[in-house]
Amino acid sequence: MQICLNDRKIDVEIIRKPNKNIYMRFKDSHTLTVSCSRLVSEREIEKILYKNEDSLGKMLIKKEKEEKKDAFFWYLGKPYTKVLDGITKNVFFENHCIIAKDEKTLEKFFQKECIRIFQSEVERITPYFDNIPKFSLKIRKMKKRWGVNNRRNYSITLNSELLKKDLDLLDYVIIHELCHFYEANHSYRFWDHVSEYYPKYKEARRRLRE
């Protein structure tokens, strides 16, 4: 089954499940996945898709932008073309490229760099703060937050996606989370602390939203 969106033919993949509702998402910029009940016919699905044509068109544009961005290896705010040669043992940068054996090797390199750079920046910034408790650093990919300060177990978690951003944005998030040891909420007192260490925090927040 195919539909036309944004002057393009899109394959529709129908997955039958015991759903009460119909769920639609783009698997990639060429394939739309529709999850629905076995009782819903293809003709009904087609009608629903064209009824939601505008929304689906916007979802498609967003997916295309994501794929375009993911085509590069983003490292500290800069995009590098991925060159996977199948033989290189060590990952290295050359001009505007990053050379690696395969995607798995590249992912391992990304995780190691997260640990190395995040720990280094935390160790560099923390001494500027007074009366900060000893805490542990955790790193993981998060969908909705750049950082989390858990005051109960004295840990700070940083989003691994920050490695793709400019280094100063990583520093802002570290400062933001350290300031939560002073103020648990986002009161004016909290932002006063943040501005003391990072005066242009509003600009940093805007750049992270982008």
N, CA and C atoms as an extended XYZ file, in Angstrom:
630
Properties=species:S:1:pos:R:3:atomname:S:1:resname:S:1:resid:I:1 pbc="F F F"
N         0.852       -1.196        0.000 N   MET     1
C         0.000        0.000        0.000 CA  MET     1
C         0.887        1.245        0.000 C   MET     1
N         0.494        2.253       -0.772 N   GLN     2
C         1.238        3.510       -0.842 CA  GLN     2
C         0.288        4.704       -0.748 C   GLN     2
N         0.819        5.804       -0.246 N   ILE     3
C         0.089        7.071       -0.267 CA  ILE     3
C         1.040        8.149       -0.790 C   ILE     3
N         0.483        9.270       -1.181 N   CYS     4
C         1.290       10.387       -1.675 CA  CYS     4
C         1.324       11.485       -0.622 C   CYS     4
N         2.527       11.841       -0.181 N   LEU     5
C         2.714       12.899        0.814 CA  LEU     5
C         3.816       13.828        0.340 C   LEU     5
N         3.552       15.132        0.377 N   ASN     6
C         4.560       16.118       -0.034 CA  ASN     6
C         5.126       15.784       -1.418 C   ASN     6
N         4.221       15.390       -2.306 N   ASP     7
C         4.597       15.047       -3.694 CA  ASP     7
C         5.540       13.856       -3.767 C   ASP     7
N         5.458       12.977       -2.776 N   ARG     8
C         6.293       11.779       -2.762 CA  ARG     8
C         5.446       10.554       -2.462 C   ARG     8
N         5.814        9.433       -3.027 N   LYS     9
C         5.142        8.177       -2.733 CA  LYS     9
C         5.764        7.549       -1.483 C   LYS     9
N         4.901        7.250       -0.506 N   ILE    10
C         5.353        6.687        0.763 CA  ILE    10
C         4.744        5.300        0.929 C   ILE    10
N         5.586        4.320        1.236 N   ASP    11
C         5.095        2.970        1.513 CA  ASP    11
C         4.419        2.940        2.880 C   ASP    11
N         3.305        2.248        2.952 N   VAL    12
C         2.577        2.107        4.215 CA  VAL    12
C         2.676        0.660        4.680 C   VAL    12
N         3.250        0.477        5.853 N   GLU    13
C         3.409       -0.854        6.445 CA  GLU    13
C         2.364       -1.022        7.538 C   GLU    13
N         1.453       -1.947        7.361 N   ILE    14
C         0.352       -2.145        8.307 CA  ILE    14
C         0.685       -3.292        9.258 C   ILE    14
N         0.616       -3.008       10.545 N   ILE    15
C         0.888       -4.013       11.579 CA  ILE    15
C        -0.409       -4.247       12.356 C   ILE    15
N        -0.870       -5.462       12.320 N   ARG    16
C        -2.121       -5.810       12.992 CA  ARG    16
C        -1.859       -6.197       14.443 C   ARG    16
N        -2.503       -5.468       15.357 N   LYS    17
C        -2.363       -5.729       16.787 CA  LYS    17
C        -3.728       -5.568       17.449 C   LYS    17
N        -3.883       -6.089       18.655 N   PRO    18
C        -5.168       -5.914       19.361 CA  PRO    18
C        -5.294       -4.502       19.933 C   PRO    18
N        -5.178       -3.507       19.068 N   ASN    19
C        -5.257       -2.108       19.494 CA  ASN    19
C        -6.692       -1.602       19.405 C   ASN    19
N        -7.051       -0.735       20.313 N   LYS    20
C        -8.330       -0.044       20.201 CA  LYS    20
C        -8.202        1.181       19.304 C   LYS    20
N        -7.003        1.742       19.274 N   ASN    21
C        -6.744        2.941       18.475 CA  ASN    21
C        -5.791        2.629       17.326 C   ASN    21
N        -5.655        3.609       16.432 N   ILE    22
C        -4.723        3.480       15.314 CA  ILE    22
C        -3.515        4.370       15.595 C   ILE    22
N        -2.320        3.795       15.479 N   TYR    23
C        -1.088        4.538       15.730 CA  TYR    23
C        -0.273        4.626       14.440 C   TYR    23
N         0.251        5.835       14.190 N   MET    24
C         1.016        6.069       12.962 CA  MET    24
C         2.362        6.682       13.298 C   MET    24
N         3.419        6.152       12.712 N   ARG    25
C         4.753        6.743       12.880 CA  ARG    25
C         5.590        6.418       11.649 C   ARG    25
N         6.587        7.244       11.401 N   PHE    26
C         7.468        7.014       10.261 CA  PHE    26
C         8.648        6.157       10.691 C   PHE    26
N         8.744        4.998       10.074 N   LYS    27
C         9.877        4.108       10.314 CA  LYS    27
C        11.139        4.744        9.757 C   LYS    27
N        11.018        5.337        8.579 N   ASP    28
C        12.053        6.158        7.959 CA  ASP    28
C        11.339        7.097        7.005 C   ASP    28
N        12.083        7.881        6.241 N   SER    29
C        11.449        8.876        5.372 CA  SER    29
C        10.762        8.259        4.153 C   SER    29
N        10.809        6.942        4.042 N   HIS    30
C        10.170        6.255        2.915 CA  HIS    30
C         9.026        5.355        3.357 C   HIS    30
N         8.949        5.090        4.674 N   THR    31
C         7.982        4.103        5.164 CA  THR    31
C         7.194        4.626        6.361 C   THR    31
N         5.862        4.567        6.239 N   LEU    32
C         4.959        4.919        7.333 CA  LEU    32
C         4.400        3.634        7.923 C   LEU    32
N         4.550        3.474        9.236 N   THR    33
C         4.028        2.288        9.912 CA  THR    33
C         2.694        2.619       10.569 C   THR    33
N         1.691        1.785       10.295 N   VAL    34
C         0.366        1.956       10.883 CA  VAL    34
C         0.053        0.723       11.717 C   VAL    34
N        -0.182        0.927       13.009 N   SER    35
C        -0.527       -0.166       13.908 CA  SER    35
C        -2.009       -0.057       14.245 C   SER    35
N        -2.771       -1.119       13.965 N   CYS    36
C        -4.218       -1.058       14.175 CA  CYS    36
C        -4.809       -2.450       14.372 C   CYS    36
N        -6.087       -2.463       14.678 N   SER    37
C        -6.814       -3.711       14.878 CA  SER    37
C        -6.988       -4.459       13.555 C   SER    37
N        -7.171       -5.761       13.671 N   ARG    38
C        -7.433       -6.580       12.488 CA  ARG    38
C        -8.777       -6.251       11.848 C   ARG    38
N        -9.637       -5.574       12.606 N   LEU    39
C       -10.971       -5.254       12.103 CA  LEU    39
C       -10.976       -4.045       11.169 C   LEU    39
N        -9.866       -3.308       11.151 N   VAL    40
C        -9.801       -2.099       10.314 CA  VAL    40
C        -9.316       -2.484        8.916 C   VAL    40
N       -10.112       -2.163        7.909 N   SER    41
C        -9.757       -2.522        6.530 CA  SER    41
C        -8.746       -1.543        5.953 C   SER    41
N        -8.079       -1.947        4.863 N   GLU    42
C        -7.115       -1.077        4.197 CA  GLU    42
C        -7.792        0.185        3.669 C   GLU    42
N        -9.031        0.052        3.199 N   ARG    43
C        -9.754        1.225        2.696 CA  ARG    43
C        -9.984        2.235        3.813 C   ARG    43
N       -10.334        1.733        5.017 N   GLU    44
C       -10.529        2.631        6.161 CA  GLU    44
C        -9.219        3.311        6.553 C   GLU    44
N        -8.127        2.527        6.528 N   ILE    45
C        -6.807        3.089        6.849 CA  ILE    45
C        -6.442        4.194        5.871 C   ILE    45
N        -6.689        3.935        4.589 N   GLU    46
C        -6.368        4.923        3.555 CA  GLU    46
C        -7.140        6.215        3.771 C   GLU    46
N        -8.422        6.099        4.124 N   LYS    47
C        -9.246        7.288        4.387 CA  LYS    47
C        -8.692        8.086        5.568 C   LYS    47
N        -8.304        7.363        6.618 N   ILE    48
C        -7.766        8.026        7.817 CA  ILE    48
C        -6.452        8.736        7.494 C   ILE    48
N        -5.616        8.091        6.695 N   LEU    49
C        -4.326        8.686        6.338 CA  LEU    49
C        -4.512        9.979        5.564 C   LEU    49
N        -5.400        9.969        4.589 N   TYR    50
C        -5.611       11.181        3.796 CA  TYR    50
C        -6.348       12.265        4.586 C   TYR    50
N        -7.123       11.847        5.564 N   LYS    51
C        -7.791       12.809        6.436 CA  LYS    51
C        -6.765       13.552        7.294 C   LYS    51
N        -5.672       12.840        7.616 N   ASN    52
C        -4.602       13.431        8.435 CA  ASN    52
C        -3.382       13.784        7.592 C   ASN    52
N        -3.611       14.108        6.340 N   GLU    53
C        -2.522       14.355        5.400 CA  GLU    53
C        -1.597       15.490        5.845 C   GLU    53
N        -2.174       16.580        6.341 N   ASP    54
C        -1.350       17.727        6.765 CA  ASP    54
C        -0.422       17.355        7.921 C   ASP    54
N        -0.975       16.665        8.926 N   SER    55
C        -0.170       16.258       10.083 CA  SER    55
C         0.917       15.276        9.685 C   SER    55
N         0.572       14.342        8.812 N   LEU    56
C         1.552       13.361        8.349 CA  LEU    56
C         2.651       14.020        7.525 C   LEU    56
N         2.262       15.038        6.759 N   GLY    57
C         3.258       15.777        5.975 CA  GLY    57
C         4.275       16.454        6.867 C   GLY    57
N         3.823       17.016        7.989 N   LYS    58
C         4.727       17.658        8.938 CA  LYS    58
C         5.616       16.619        9.622 C   LYS    58
N         5.042       15.465        9.954 N   MET    59
C         5.823       14.386       10.557 CA  MET    59
C         6.908       13.903        9.605 C   MET    59
N         6.571       13.858        8.314 N   LEU    60
C         7.541       13.424        7.304 CA  LEU    60
C         8.702       14.403        7.195 C   LEU    60
N         8.392       15.696        7.195 N   ILE    61
C         9.445       16.723        7.131 CA  ILE    61
C        10.385       16.599        8.331 C   ILE    61
N         9.803       16.380        9.506 N   LYS    62
C        10.610       16.226       10.725 CA  LYS    62
C        11.513       15.000       10.622 C   LYS    62
N        10.976       13.899       10.086 N   LYS    63
C        11.759       12.671        9.943 CA  LYS    63
C        12.892       12.871        8.955 C   LYS    63
N        12.629       13.589        7.872 N   GLU    64
C        13.671       13.854        6.870 CA  GLU    64
C        14.805       14.678        7.464 C   GLU    64
N        14.458       15.645        8.313 N   LYS    65
C        15.482       16.468        8.970 CA  LYS    65
C        16.324       15.622        9.914 C   LYS    65
N        15.669       14.708       10.648 N   GLU    66
C        16.386       13.828       11.568 CA  GLU    66
C        17.374       12.938       10.813 C   GLU    66
N        16.923       12.394        9.696 N   GLU    67
C        17.791       11.511        8.915 CA  GLU    67
C        18.971       12.268        8.318 C   GLU    67
N        18.704       13.499        7.893 N   LYS    68
C        19.777       14.317        7.332 CA  LYS    68
C        20.831       14.610        8.397 C   LYS    68
N        20.375       14.895        9.606 N   LYS    69
C        21.302       15.168       10.707 CA  LYS    69
C        22.049       13.907       11.124 C   LYS    69
N        21.343       12.773       11.161 N   ASP    70
C        21.950       11.512       11.581 CA  ASP    70
C        22.934       10.961       10.560 C   ASP    70
N        22.911       11.499        9.359 N   ALA    71
C        23.852       11.032        8.331 CA  ALA    71
C        25.291       11.397        8.692 C   ALA    71
N        25.432       12.380        9.596 N   PHE    72
C        26.752       12.816       10.047 CA  PHE    72
C        27.032       12.316       11.455 C   PHE    72
N        28.308       12.287       11.815 N   PHE    73
C        28.724       12.008       13.185 CA  PHE    73
C        28.961       13.355       13.852 C   PHE    73
N        28.084       13.723       14.774 N   TRP    74
C        28.195       15.025       15.441 CA  TRP    74
C        29.062       14.879       16.680 C   TRP    74
N        30.086       15.743       16.767 N   TYR    75
C        31.054       15.654       17.862 CA  TYR    75
C        31.432       17.070       18.289 C   TYR    75
N        31.057       17.426       19.522 N   LEU    76
C        31.342       18.739       20.085 CA  LEU    76
C        30.911       19.877       19.150 C   LEU    76
N        29.703       19.745       18.641 N   GLY    77
C        29.100       20.819       17.857 CA  GLY    77
C        29.420       20.829       16.382 C   GLY    77
N        30.234       19.872       15.925 N   LYS    78
C        30.622       19.872       14.513 CA  LYS    78
C        30.215       18.551       13.834 C   LYS    78
N        29.745       18.629       12.571 N   PRO    79
C        29.378       17.407       11.845 CA  PRO    79
C        30.566       16.839       11.077 C   PRO    79
N        30.744       15.533       11.178 N   TYR    80
C        31.808       14.863       10.440 CA  TYR    80
C        31.201       13.775        9.550 C   TYR    80
N        31.678       13.695        8.331 N   THR    81
C        31.226       12.651        7.422 CA  THR    81
C        31.776       11.309        7.890 C   THR    81
N        30.903       10.313        7.993 N   LYS    82
C        31.323        8.992        8.455 CA  LYS    82
C        31.932        8.187        7.302 C   LYS    82
N        33.152        7.686        7.515 N   VAL    83
C        33.819        6.825        6.541 CA  VAL    83
C        34.047        5.480        7.224 C   VAL    83
N        33.277        4.471        6.828 N   LEU    84
C        33.371        3.143        7.427 CA  LEU    84
C        34.068        2.214        6.436 C   LEU    84
N        35.342        1.914        6.704 N   ASP    85
C        36.142        1.186        5.713 CA  ASP    85
C        36.257       -0.314        5.974 C   ASP    85
N        35.741       -0.789        7.113 N   GLY    86
C        35.754       -2.220        7.393 CA  GLY    86
C        37.072       -2.780        7.905 C   GLY    86
N        38.110       -1.947        8.021 N   ILE    87
C        39.432       -2.457        8.425 CA  ILE    87
C        40.109       -1.632        9.527 C   ILE    87
N        39.776       -0.359        9.636 N   THR    88
C        40.458        0.529       10.585 CA  THR    88
C        40.242        0.069       12.024 C   THR    88
N        41.335       -0.084       12.768 N   LYS    89
C        41.231       -0.539       14.156 CA  LYS    89
C        40.878        0.596       15.103 C   LYS    89
N        41.544        1.731       14.944 N   ASN    90
C        41.314        2.873       15.824 CA  ASN    90
C        40.526        3.963       15.102 C   ASN    90
N        39.555        4.526       15.788 N   VAL    91
C        38.767        5.622       15.218 CA  VAL    91
C        39.601        6.893       15.222 C   VAL    91
N        39.579        7.634       14.127 N   PHE    92
C        40.326        8.892       14.088 CA  PHE    92
C        39.642        9.885       13.150 C   PHE    92
N        39.951       11.168       13.392 N   PHE    93
C        39.408       12.257       12.581 CA  PHE    93
C        40.428       12.636       11.510 C   PHE    93
N        39.925       12.957       10.338 N   GLU    94
C        40.785       13.412        9.249 CA  GLU    94
C        40.012       14.433        8.425 C   GLU    94
N        40.493       15.680        8.446 N   ASN    95
C        39.785       16.793        7.796 CA  ASN    95
C        38.354       16.876        8.345 C   ASN    95
N        37.360       16.731        7.499 N   HIS    96
C        35.971       16.810        7.953 CA  HIS    96
C        35.333       15.429        8.034 C   HIS    96
N        36.160       14.394        8.189 N   CYS    97
C        35.668       13.013        8.233 CA  CYS    97
C        36.071       12.341        9.545 C   CYS    97
N        35.318       11.324        9.906 N   ILE    98
C        35.706       10.444       11.008 CA  ILE    98
C        35.795        9.035       10.414 C   ILE    98
N        36.942        8.387       10.617 N   ILE    99
C        37.229        7.096       10.008 CA  ILE    99
C        37.076        5.996       11.058 C   ILE    99
N        36.302        4.970       10.725 N   ALA   100
C        36.095        3.853       11.642 CA  ALA   100
C        35.831        2.583       10.854 C   ALA   100
N        35.917        1.460       11.547 N   LYS   101
C        35.685        0.177       10.897 CA  LYS   101
C        34.217        0.016       10.515 C   LYS   101
N        33.325        0.270       11.496 N   ASP   102
C        31.893        0.097       11.261 CA  ASP   102
C        31.107        0.919       12.276 C   ASP   102
N        29.776        0.837       12.189 N   GLU   103
C        28.915        1.619       13.082 CA  GLU   103
C        29.087        1.197       14.538 C   GLU   103
N        29.284       -0.096       14.775 N   LYS   104
C        29.458       -0.590       16.141 CA  LYS   104
C        30.712       -0.002       16.777 C   LYS   104
N        31.789        0.054       16.026 N   THR   105
C        33.040        0.643       16.512 CA  THR   105
C        32.857        2.125       16.786 C   THR   105
N        32.116        2.791       15.929 N   LEU   106
C        31.860        4.225       16.077 CA  LEU   106
C        31.039        4.495       17.337 C   LEU   106
N        30.077        3.635       17.609 N   GLU   107
C        29.242        3.792       18.802 CA  GLU   107
C        30.065        3.596       20.071 C   GLU   107
N        30.976        2.619       20.062 N   LYS   108
C        31.850        2.401       21.226 CA  LYS   108
C        32.741        3.618       21.463 C   LYS   108
N        33.247        4.185       20.368 N   PHE   109
C        34.076        5.387       20.468 CA  PHE   109
C        33.268        6.534       21.075 C   PHE   109
N        32.024        6.682       20.642 N   PHE   110
C        31.152        7.743       21.157 CA  PHE   110
C        30.960        7.594       22.672 C   PHE   110
N        30.691        6.369       23.124 N   GLN   111
C        30.459        6.139       24.553 CA  GLN   111
C        31.722        6.405       25.376 C   GLN   111
N        32.882        5.992       24.852 N   LYS   112
C        34.141        6.239       25.562 CA  LYS   112
C        34.442        7.732       25.650 C   LYS   112
N        34.154        8.463       24.574 N   GLU   113
C        34.383        9.902       24.577 CA  GLU   113
C        33.445       10.617       25.545 C   GLU   113
N        32.232       10.111       25.678 N   CYS   114
C        31.306       10.676       26.663 CA  CYS   114
C        31.909       10.592       28.057 C   CYS   114
N        32.403        9.415       28.403 N   ILE   115
C        32.995        9.213       29.734 CA  ILE   115
C        34.216       10.108       29.914 C   ILE   115
N        35.092       10.118       28.927 N   ARG   116
C        36.343       10.887       29.037 CA  ARG   116
C        36.073       12.384       29.162 C   ARG   116
N        35.278       12.932       28.264 N   ILE   117
C        35.064       14.382       28.227 CA  ILE   117
C        34.151       14.840       29.355 C   ILE   117
N        33.100       14.102       29.640 N   PHE   118
C        32.176       14.510       30.696 CA  PHE   118
C        32.872       14.496       32.056 C   PHE   118
N        33.632       13.441       32.320 N   GLN   119
C        34.353       13.372       33.597 CA  GLN   119
C        35.361       14.505       33.710 C   GLN   119
N        36.058       14.784       32.622 N   SER   120
C        37.059       15.849       32.617 CA  SER   120
C        36.437       17.201       32.921 C   SER   120
N        35.301       17.485       32.303 N   GLU   121
C        34.639       18.781       32.516 CA  GLU   121
C        34.041       18.882       33.917 C   GLU   121
N        33.486       17.796       34.422 N   VAL   122
C        32.953       17.798       35.782 CA  VAL   122
C        34.076       18.045       36.791 C   VAL   122
N        35.206       17.391       36.597 N   GLU   123
C        36.348       17.578       37.501 CA  GLU   123
C        36.916       18.989       37.409 C   GLU   123
N        36.828       19.589       36.233 N   ARG   124
C        37.341       20.951       36.061 CA  ARG   124
C        36.420       21.987       36.708 C   ARG   124
N        35.103       21.784       36.616 N   ILE   125
C        34.131       22.775       37.065 CA  ILE   125
C        33.813       22.674       38.553 C   ILE   125
N        33.729       21.464       39.085 N   THR   126
C        33.279       21.244       40.466 CA  THR   126
C        34.077       22.026       41.515 C   THR   126
N        35.403       22.153       41.405 N   PRO   127
C        36.153       22.894       42.435 CA  PRO   127
C        35.738       24.354       42.596 C   PRO   127
N        35.049       24.926       41.629 N   TYR   128
C        34.587       26.310       41.736 CA  TYR   128
C        33.369       26.432       42.661 C   TYR   128
N        32.775       25.300       43.033 N   PHE   129
C        31.588       25.291       43.889 CA  PHE   129
C        31.979       24.969       45.327 C   PHE   129
N        31.411       25.710       46.265 N   ASP   130
C        31.668       25.477       47.682 CA  ASP   130
C        30.568       24.592       48.272 C   ASP   130
N        30.964       23.764       49.212 N   ASN   131
C        30.018       22.931       49.968 CA  ASN   131
C        29.170       22.020       49.083 C   ASN   131
N        29.781       21.486       48.046 N   ILE   132
C        29.103       20.510       47.204 CA  ILE   132
C        29.398       19.115       47.750 C   ILE   132
N        28.375       18.298       47.985 N   PRO   133
C        28.632       16.941       48.499 CA  PRO   133
C        29.340       16.087       47.458 C   PRO   133
N        29.992       15.062       47.909 N   LYS   134
C        30.615       14.124       46.987 CA  LYS   134
C        29.511       13.400       46.217 C   LYS   134
N        29.636       13.360       44.908 N   PHE   135
C        28.571       12.759       44.101 CA  PHE   135
C        29.170       11.864       43.020 C   PHE   135
N        28.330       11.009       42.477 N   SER   136
C        28.754       10.123       41.391 CA  SER   136
C        28.207       10.671       40.072 C   SER   136
N        28.916       10.390       39.003 N   LEU   137
C        28.510       10.839       37.668 CA  LEU   137
C        27.984        9.653       36.870 C   LEU   137
N        26.799        9.829       36.321 N   LYS   138
C        26.199        8.812       35.460 CA  LYS   138
C        25.950        9.414       34.075 C   LYS   138
N        26.049        8.586       33.074 N   ILE   139
C        25.854        9.050       31.691 CA  ILE   139
C        24.908        8.084       30.985 C   ILE   139
N        23.862        8.617       30.403 N   ARG   140
C        22.953        7.789       29.613 CA  ARG   140
C        22.168        8.671       28.650 C   ARG   140
N        21.623        8.064       27.636 N   LYS   141
C        20.824        8.805       26.659 CA  LYS   141
C        19.441        9.040       27.233 C   LYS   141
N        18.991       10.287       27.197 N   MET   142
C        17.668       10.648       27.696 CA  MET   142
C        16.908       11.404       26.608 C   MET   142
N        15.608       11.197       26.562 N   LYS   143
C        14.799       11.816       25.511 CA  LYS   143
C        14.385       13.251       25.835 C   LYS   143
N        14.144       13.532       27.113 N   LYS   144
C        13.525       14.819       27.452 CA  LYS   144
C        14.362       15.717       28.349 C   LYS   144
N        15.463       15.215       28.879 N   ARG   145
C        16.247       16.025       29.813 CA  ARG   145
C        17.723       15.961       29.452 C   ARG   145
N        18.407       17.085       29.669 N   TRP   146
C        19.843       17.138       29.403 CA  TRP   146
C        20.641       16.690       30.619 C   TRP   146
N        20.046       16.839       31.788 N   GLY   147
C        20.741       16.431       32.999 CA  GLY   147
C        19.770       16.231       34.151 C   GLY   147
N        20.182       15.458       35.142 N   VAL   148
C        19.353       15.196       36.326 CA  VAL   148
C        20.250       15.200       37.557 C   VAL   148
N        19.821       15.923       38.588 N   ASN   149
C        20.512       15.896       39.872 CA  ASN   149
C        19.635       15.124       40.851 C   ASN   149
N        20.120       13.981       41.305 N   ASN   150
C        19.394       13.174       42.284 CA  ASN   150
C        20.015       13.418       43.652 C   ASN   150
N        19.374       14.265       44.433 N   ARG   151
C        19.918       14.646       45.739 CA  ARG   151
C        19.790       13.525       46.765 C   ARG   151
N        18.950       12.543       46.477 N   ARG   152
C        18.768       11.442       47.430 CA  ARG   152
C        19.965       10.498       47.441 C   ARG   152
N        20.509       10.218       46.248 N   ASN   153
C        21.664        9.313       46.215 CA  ASN   153
C        22.942       10.028       45.772 C   ASN   153
N        22.890       11.370       45.764 N   TYR   154
C        24.055       12.188       45.419 CA  TYR   154
C        24.665       11.759       44.076 C   TYR   154
N        23.866       11.866       43.052 N   SER   155
C        24.356       11.549       41.718 CA  SER   155
C        23.884       12.594       40.715 C   SER   155
N        24.692       12.804       39.696 N   ILE   156
C        24.314       13.670       38.584 CA  ILE   156
C        24.368       12.828       37.317 C   ILE   156
N        23.288       12.851       36.560 N   THR   157
C        23.219       12.113       35.299 CA  THR   157
C        23.230       13.106       34.144 C   THR   157
N        24.103       12.866       33.174 N   LEU   158
C        24.201       13.725       31.994 CA  LEU   158
C        23.769       12.947       30.760 C   LEU   158
N        23.065       13.635       29.886 N   ASN   159
C        22.593       13.046       28.644 CA  ASN   159
C        23.763       12.861       27.688 C   ASN   159
N        23.975       11.633       27.215 N   SER   160
C        25.092       11.360       26.312 CA  SER   160
C        25.008       12.169       25.013 C   SER   160
N        23.804       12.625       24.658 N   GLU   161
C        23.631       13.415       23.440 CA  GLU   161
C        24.358       14.759       23.527 C   GLU   161
N        24.757       15.164       24.733 N   LEU   162
C        25.492       16.415       24.904 CA  LEU   162
C        26.850       16.382       24.215 C   LEU   162
N        27.373       15.190       23.949 N   LEU   163
C        28.654       15.101       23.244 CA  LEU   163
C        28.530       15.664       21.828 C   LEU   163
N        27.313       15.711       21.312 N   LYS   164
C        27.091       16.236       19.967 CA  LYS   164
C        27.026       17.766       19.958 C   LYS   164
N        26.900       18.359       21.137 N   LYS   165
C        26.744       19.806       21.256 CA  LYS   165
C        28.094       20.494       21.489 C   LYS   165
N        28.095       21.814       21.367 N   ASP   166
C        29.293       22.596       21.683 CA  ASP   166
C        29.687       22.358       23.141 C   ASP   166
N        30.978       22.384       23.414 N   LEU   167
C        31.475       22.081       24.755 CA  LEU   167
C        30.911       23.027       25.805 C   LEU   167
N        30.700       24.280       25.454 N   ASP   168
C        30.184       25.229       26.436 CA  ASP   168
C        28.759       24.890       26.866 C   ASP   168
N        28.006       24.186       26.019 N   LEU   169
C        26.653       23.770       26.401 CA  LEU   169
C        26.714       22.614       27.395 C   LEU   169
N        27.687       21.733       27.222 N   LEU   170
C        27.910       20.686       28.228 CA  LEU   170
C        28.245       21.329       29.560 C   LEU   170
N        29.114       22.338       29.540 N   ASP   171
C        29.494       23.036       30.772 CA  ASP   171
C        28.277       23.679       31.438 C   ASP   171
N        27.390       24.248       30.627 N   TYR   172
C        26.183       24.866       31.189 CA  TYR   172
C        25.342       23.824       31.924 C   TYR   172
N        25.145       22.663       31.310 N   VAL   173
C        24.316       21.632       31.935 CA  VAL   173
C        24.969       21.140       33.230 C   VAL   173
N        26.271       20.987       33.228 N   ILE   174
C        26.977       20.581       34.452 CA  ILE   174
C        26.758       21.616       35.554 C   ILE   174
N        26.938       22.882       35.215 N   ILE   175
C        26.734       23.968       36.182 CA  ILE   175
C        25.296       23.972       36.674 C   ILE   175
N        24.362       23.812       35.758 N   HIS   176
C        22.936       23.776       36.102 CA  HIS   176
C        22.670       22.696       37.152 C   HIS   176
N        23.182       21.501       36.913 N   GLU   177
C        22.921       20.397       37.838 CA  GLU   177
C        23.662       20.571       39.159 C   GLU   177
N        24.857       21.121       39.121 N   LEU   178
C        25.580       21.379       40.376 CA  LEU   178
C        24.843       22.402       41.232 C   LEU   178
N        24.236       23.385       40.587 N   CYS   179
C        23.486       24.411       41.324 CA  CYS   179
C        22.269       23.831       42.026 C   CYS   179
N        21.801       22.680       41.582 N   HIS   180
C        20.668       22.042       42.258 CA  HIS   180
C        21.058       21.490       43.624 C   HIS   180
N        22.342       21.395       43.910 N   PHE   181
C        22.748       21.031       45.265 CA  PHE   181
C        22.480       22.199       46.218 C   PHE   181
N        22.393       23.413       45.685 N   TYR   182
C        22.055       24.582       46.486 CA  TYR   182
C        20.548       24.788       46.563 C   TYR   182
N        19.882       24.631       45.436 N   GLU   183
C        18.433       24.821       45.351 CA  GLU   183
C        17.835       23.668       44.549 C   GLU   183
N        16.887       22.943       45.150 N   ALA   184
C        16.316       21.771       44.487 CA  ALA   184
C        15.373       22.145       43.346 C   ALA   184
N        14.759       23.330       43.448 N   ASN   185
C        13.787       23.732       42.433 CA  ASN   185
C        14.399       24.744       41.465 C   ASN   185
N        13.537       25.365       40.658 N   HIS   186
C        13.998       26.380       39.710 CA  HIS   186
C        13.514       27.769       40.142 C   HIS   186
N        13.716       28.076       41.399 N   SER   187
C        13.323       29.376       41.933 CA  SER   187
C        14.284       30.457       41.452 C   SER   187
N        13.971       31.706       41.752 N   TYR   188
C        14.859       32.803       41.351 CA  TYR   188
C        16.217       32.666       42.016 C   TYR   188
N        16.233       32.073       43.230 N   ARG   189
C        17.514       31.860       43.923 CA  ARG   189
C        18.376       30.868       43.139 C   ARG   189
N        17.722       29.840       42.572 N   PHE   190
C        18.459       28.866       41.773 CA  PHE   190
C        19.105       29.541       40.565 C   PHE   190
N        18.328       30.341       39.840 N   TRP   191
C        18.854       30.993       38.637 CA  TRP   191
C        19.914       32.031       38.989 C   TRP   191
N        19.828       32.593       40.185 N   ASP   192
C        20.893       33.493       40.639 CA  ASP   192
C        22.215       32.745       40.753 C   ASP   192
N        22.139       31.527       41.282 N   HIS   193
C        23.351       30.698       41.384 CA  HIS   193
C        23.892       30.367       39.994 C   HIS   193
N        22.995       29.977       39.098 N   VAL   194
C        23.416       29.622       37.746 CA  VAL   194
C        24.093       30.797       37.055 C   VAL   194
N        23.470       31.976       37.163 N   SER   195
C        24.011       33.164       36.486 CA  SER   195
C        25.367       33.577       37.042 C   SER   195
N        25.624       33.217       38.289 N   GLU   196
C        26.926       33.528       38.892 CA  GLU   196
C        28.046       32.756       38.182 C   GLU   196
N        27.753       31.520       37.811 N   TYR   197
C        28.756       30.679       37.165 CA  TYR   197
C        28.649       30.682       35.644 C   TYR   197
N        27.449       30.981       35.139 N   TYR   198
C        27.232       30.968       33.689 CA  TYR   198
C        26.273       32.115       33.344 C   TYR   198
N        26.802       33.334       33.209 N   PRO   199
C        25.952       34.522       32.998 CA  PRO   199
C        25.032       34.436       31.777 C   PRO   199
N        25.472       33.764       30.727 N   LYS   200
C        24.667       33.690       29.503 CA  LYS   200
C        23.836       32.406       29.458 C   LYS   200
N        23.253       32.051       30.606 N   TYR   201
C        22.520       30.787       30.672 CA  TYR   201
C        21.257       30.798       29.812 C   TYR   201
N        20.637       31.961       29.633 N   LYS   202
C        19.426       32.031       28.803 CA  LYS   202
C        19.744       31.688       27.347 C   LYS   202
N        20.873       32.169       26.878 N   GLU   203
C        21.300       31.857       25.516 CA  GLU   203
C        21.598       30.366       25.379 C   GLU   203
N        22.225       29.784       26.407 N   ALA   204
C        22.538       28.358       26.383 CA  ALA   204
C        21.259       27.531       26.337 C   ALA   204
N        20.260       27.923       27.098 N   ARG   205
C        18.978       27.206       27.102 CA  ARG   205
C        18.329       27.274       25.728 C   ARG   205
N        18.408       28.435       25.097 N   ARG   206
C        17.832       28.588       23.757 CA  ARG   206
C        18.537       27.683       22.747 C   ARG   206
N        19.865       27.654       22.817 N   ARG   207
C        20.639       26.816       21.887 CA  ARG   207
C        20.356       25.333       22.090 C   ARG   207
N        20.142       24.915       23.331 N   LEU   208
C        19.816       23.517       23.600 CA  LEU   208
C        18.438       23.160       23.055 C   LEU   208
N        17.512       24.088       23.120 N   ARG   209
C        16.174       23.838       22.570 CA  ARG   209
C        16.226       23.693       21.055 C   ARG   209
N        17.155       24.383       20.408 N   GLU   210
C        17.298       24.296       18.971 CA  GLU   210
C        17.854       22.943       18.544 C   GLU   210
